[in-house]
Amino acid sequence: MKKHWELDELIDHFTLIEPEKKLVESKYLNTQLGFAVLMKYFQLEARFPSKLTDIPKTVIDFIARQLRIPLDMYNHYSWNSRTMKNHRNEIRKLLLHLVF
């Protein structure tokens, strides 16, 4: 993923539509931002990031502002947890369902 994004690019690629917001809000507060970032990253890249730092801070901040969640909540998302694995599976199923 590229590191520098213009505002119009952030809007085009990382704006959460209403069904996505509802899905994100159904998650525990401490995992909402991580889930949203994973979902939007997967939509754009067709893969998941391999580490926390693969996503530029500007992207995370843009998504956090939409959710009205503090940016530092992203640091609480555990990249080696069962929750994250479940989130990845859920995102795969959701997006595959939309494609087919």
Buried (B, 14 or more C-beta within 10 A) or exposed (E): EEEEBEEEBBEEBBEBEEEBBEBBEEBEEEBBBBBBBBBBBBBEEEEBBEEBEEBBEBBBEBBBEBBEBEEEBBEEBEEEEEBBEEBBEBBEEBBEEEEE
